[in-house]
């Protein structure tokens, strides 16, 4: 059933559009997983050493911002490749 809907989408939109949409979706999912992993690891680090919470929080925010930037570039490249 899923393959049938993909084939119908490729017939109507074209393979380039379908590939761009799948690439943008994968970039967004990957960024979400990466930021979730960073958040979980930082919570563990803060729970183990509460006195280092400011340093851990700052590092977490910088890493999350870098991941968001890479995901944004990936989505833009996917949509420009149509």
N, C-alpha and C positions, 0 to 999 in steps of 0.2 A: 504494500500500500504506500509506503514511504517512497519507494523507488518510482512508483507511478506518478506521484505528485512531483517528484524531482524532474522526471522526464517531461511532464506537462509544462513545468516552469521553464525548462530549457527550450522547449518548442516555442513558447511565447516570448521569452525575454532574451534568449541567447546564452551561450555558455560563458561569455565574459561577464555578464551581469550576475549570473548565478555564482561564479567563482569569486567575484568581488564581494557579494553578500556573505558567502560562506567565510571568506577570509576576514571580513570585518567582524563577523560573529565570533570566530575563533580568537581574534585579537582581544575582543572585549571579555570573553570567558577567561582567557589566559591572564589578563590583567586582574580580573576579580579574584582568581585563585591565588595569584602572587601576593596581592595586598592582604587577602585573608590569612595567608601563611605568615606574612610579616607581622600582622596584628596578633596572631596567636603566639608567635615566638616572643614578641615584645611583652605580652602579658605574662608569659612564663618567666621572662627575665626580671620583670618588675616584681613578681611575686617572690622570686628567690633573693633578690637584692633590692629592697625598697629604697635604699639610699642612693641608688644609681638611676632612679626613675626619670630624672630630667634628661640625662644623657641618652638613655634608651629611647625615650619619647622623641627627642630631637632626631636621632638617627632613623627611627621608624618613619617619621614624617618625610624626611629627605628621600628615603628609599621608596616610599609610596608615591611621592611626586615624580621620581624618575620613572617608575613603572607606568604611571599614568601618561607621562610624556611619550614613552615608547609606544604605548597602546594607541595614543592619538595619531602618531605618525603612521602606524600600521593601518589604521582605519582610513586615513587620508590617502595613503598609497593604494589601498584596495579600491577605493572609489575613483581615484584618478586613472586606474588601469582599465576602466570600462571602455 
